């Protein structure tokens, strides 16, 4: 059996609507089978800040479970998550909801800090290439004027700095342990960036009570004061 010409024309007209219905049904079944909040963020932020803090969140909200997608800055918007968490260096709009001020600093090992700026290697993130330029414009400093290294993940930038390969520009919260232990230093301190951390609702997603609870917890936890150097 096969469609008549009229049936073929009708199928072409309704195919998109049927595909959308099927997709919505699969999402509904998936949500019912695995209730919770799907959050997408960078792997570095998840490993170094969010995951260690989740025990506190679960203690306050035992009825909510967080499902994490960890990905690169470039691919984050395509994860299909309920919420996207990202440091806003350039790519997120004022309509996105800022959670807290972020503070970036040029960090390196104590030994590497003794080098002259002209001899320092600049370590940067491949997908936030304007970060160093923003930091220099705000501070008026030229911390690393030598050659440049770039990595696709902030975690790799931090590891490179810990290995003495150069000076990396990193948000303060992500390296709090290394700063406390003295493994990394910030010779120029930490400087606030205007953009902040954004909690971006995914396109087409309805803000649920679970999302509101997570955002409120996130805002309160991130608002806790941090050391300035």
C-alpha positions as CSV (number, residue, x, y, z in Angstrom):
1,X,0.0,0.0,0.0
2,X,1.1,3.6,-0.6
3,X,-0.2,7.1,-0.2
4,X,-2.3,8.7,-3.0
5,X,-1.1,12.1,-4.3
6,X,-3.6,13.7,-2.0
7,X,-2.3,11.7,0.9
8,X,1.3,12.6,0.1
9,X,0.5,16.3,0.0
10,X,-1.4,16.0,3.3
11,X,1.5,14.1,4.9
12,X,4.0,16.8,3.9
13,X,1.8,19.4,5.5
14,X,1.3,17.7,8.9
15,X,4.7,15.9,9.2
16,X,6.3,18.8,11.2
17,X,3.3,19.0,13.6
18,X,3.4,15.2,14.1
19,X,7.1,15.3,14.8
20,X,6.6,18.0,17.4
21,X,3.9,16.0,19.1
22,X,6.1,12.9,19.2
23,X,9.0,14.9,20.6
24,X,6.8,16.5,23.3
25,X,5.4,13.1,24.2
26,X,8.9,11.6,24.6
27,X,9.9,14.5,26.8
28,X,6.8,14.1,28.9
29,X,7.5,10.4,29.4
30,X,11.2,11.1,30.2
31,X,10.2,13.7,32.8
32,X,7.7,11.4,34.4
33,X,10.3,8.6,34.6
34,X,13.1,10.7,35.9
35,X,11.7,13.7,37.7
36,X,14.1,16.4,38.6
37,X,15.9,19.5,37.2
38,X,18.2,19.2,34.2
39,X,21.0,21.7,34.6
40,X,23.8,22.3,32.0
41,X,27.0,24.0,33.0
42,X,30.7,23.8,32.3
43,X,32.6,20.8,33.5
44,X,35.0,22.9,35.5
45,X,32.1,24.7,37.4
46,X,30.4,21.4,38.0
47,X,33.5,19.7,39.4
48,X,35.0,22.5,41.4
49,X,31.9,24.3,42.8
50,X,28.5,22.9,42.0
51,X,28.9,19.2,42.8
52,X,30.7,19.8,46.2
53,X,27.7,22.1,47.1
54,X,24.9,19.7,46.1
55,X,24.8,18.0,49.5
56,X,23.7,21.3,51.0
57,X,21.1,21.7,48.3
58,X,19.7,18.2,48.8
59,X,19.6,18.7,52.6
60,X,17.4,21.7,52.0
61,X,15.4,20.2,49.1
62,X,15.3,16.4,49.5
63,X,12.4,16.2,47.0
64,X,14.5,17.6,44.1
65,X,17.2,15.8,42.1
66,X,19.6,17.6,39.8
67,X,20.6,16.0,36.5
68,X,23.8,17.5,35.2
69,X,25.1,17.9,31.7
70,X,28.7,19.0,31.6
71,X,29.9,20.5,28.3
72,X,32.0,23.2,26.7
73,X,31.0,26.8,26.6
74,X,30.5,26.7,22.9
75,X,27.9,23.8,23.1
76,X,26.1,24.6,26.3
77,X,23.0,26.1,24.7
78,X,22.3,22.9,22.8
79,X,22.1,20.6,25.8
80,X,18.3,20.6,26.1
81,X,18.5,21.4,29.8
82,X,15.9,23.2,31.9
83,X,18.5,25.7,33.1
84,X,21.9,26.7,31.7
85,X,24.6,28.1,34.0
86,X,27.4,30.1,32.5
87,X,29.9,32.8,33.3
88,X,28.8,35.7,31.2
89,X,31.9,37.1,29.4
90,X,30.2,38.1,26.2
91,X,27.5,35.7,24.9
92,X,24.5,36.2,27.1
93,X,22.0,39.0,27.1
94,X,20.7,41.3,29.7
95,X,17.4,39.4,29.7
96,X,19.2,36.4,31.2
97,X,19.0,36.2,34.9
98,X,22.3,37.1,36.7
99,X,22.9,35.2,40.0
100,X,26.1,36.9,41.3
101,X,29.0,39.0,40.5
102,X,32.1,37.1,39.3
103,X,35.7,38.0,40.1
104,X,38.5,37.0,37.7
105,X,42.2,37.1,38.5
106,X,45.4,36.4,36.7
107,X,46.8,33.4,38.6
108,X,50.0,31.4,38.6
109,X,52.3,29.5,40.9
110,X,54.3,31.6,43.5
111,X,57.6,30.8,41.6
112,X,56.1,31.9,38.3
113,X,54.9,35.2,39.8
114,X,58.5,36.2,40.1
115,X,58.9,36.4,36.3
116,X,58.6,39.7,34.5
117,X,55.3,40.3,32.6
118,X,57.2,40.3,29.3
119,X,58.4,36.7,30.0
120,X,55.0,35.3,31.2
121,X,52.9,33.1,29.0
122,X,49.2,34.0,28.8
123,X,46.9,31.0,29.3
124,X,43.4,31.5,27.9
125,X,40.1,29.7,27.1
126,X,39.4,29.0,23.5
127,X,35.8,30.0,23.6
128,X,36.0,33.1,25.8
129,X,38.9,34.8,24.0
130,X,37.9,38.3,25.0
131,X,38.3,37.6,28.8
132,X,41.9,38.7,29.0
133,X,41.2,41.9,27.0
134,X,38.3,42.7,29.4
135,X,40.5,42.1,32.4
136,X,43.3,44.3,31.1
137,X,40.9,47.1,30.2
138,X,39.4,47.1,33.7
139,X,42.6,46.8,35.6
140,X,45.0,48.6,33.3
141,X,47.6,45.8,34.0
142,X,49.6,43.8,31.5
143,X,50.2,40.7,33.5
144,X,51.4,38.4,30.7
145,X,52.9,39.8,27.6
146,X,54.7,36.7,26.2
147,X,53.3,34.0,24.0
148,X,49.8,32.6,24.4
149,X,48.4,29.1,25.2
150,X,44.7,28.2,24.7
151,X,42.7,25.3,26.0
152,X,39.0,24.3,25.5
153,X,38.2,23.9,29.2
154,X,38.9,26.1,32.2
155,X,40.0,23.0,34.1
156,X,42.9,22.6,31.7
157,X,43.8,26.3,32.0
158,X,44.0,25.8,35.8
159,X,46.1,22.7,35.5
160,X,48.4,24.4,33.1
161,X,48.9,27.3,35.6
162,X,49.5,24.8,38.4
163,X,52.2,23.1,36.2
164,X,54.0,26.4,35.8
165,X,53.2,26.8,32.2
166,X,52.0,30.3,32.5
167,X,49.4,32.7,34.0
168,X,45.7,31.8,33.6
169,X,42.7,34.1,34.0
170,X,40.2,32.3,36.3
171,X,37.1,33.0,38.4
172,X,38.0,33.2,42.1
173,X,35.5,30.5,43.3
174,X,36.9,27.9,41.0
175,X,40.4,27.9,42.6
176,X,39.6,28.7,46.2
177,X,41.3,25.6,47.5
178,X,44.5,26.3,45.5
179,X,44.6,29.8,46.8
180,X,44.1,28.7,50.4
181,X,46.9,26.1,50.0
182,X,49.2,28.6,48.4
183,X,49.6,26.6,45.2
184,X,48.3,29.5,43.2
185,X,48.6,33.2,43.8
186,X,46.9,36.2,42.2
187,X,49.5,39.0,42.1
188,X,47.0,41.6,40.9
189,X,44.1,40.4,43.0
190,X,40.6,39.6,41.7
191,X,38.5,42.0,39.6
192,X,34.7,42.1,39.3
193,X,33.3,41.5,35.8
194,X,30.0,43.2,35.0
195,X,28.3,40.2,33.4
196,X,28.2,37.8,36.3
197,X,27.0,34.2,36.4
198,X,23.8,33.6,34.4
199,X,21.0,31.1,35.0
200,X,19.5,30.9,31.5
201,X,16.2,29.1,31.0
202,X,16.2,26.9,27.9
203,X,14.1,28.0,25.0
204,X,10.5,26.6,25.2
205,X,10.9,25.4,28.8
206,X,8.4,26.5,31.5
207,X,10.0,27.7,34.8
208,X,8.9,25.1,37.3
209,X,8.8,25.4,41.1
210,X,11.9,23.1,41.2
211,X,13.8,25.6,38.9
212,X,12.8,28.5,41.1
213,X,14.0,26.7,44.2
214,X,17.3,25.9,42.6
215,X,17.8,29.4,41.4
216,X,17.0,30.8,44.9
217,X,19.5,28.4,46.5
218,X,22.1,29.2,43.9
219,X,21.7,33.0,44.4
220,X,22.0,32.7,48.1
221,X,25.0,30.4,48.1
222,X,26.9,32.3,45.5
223,X,26.2,35.6,47.4
224,X,28.4,34.5,50.3
225,X,31.4,36.8,50.5
226,X,34.7,35.6,49.1
227,X,38.2,36.8,49.9
228,X,39.4,39.5,47.6
229,X,42.9,38.1,47.0
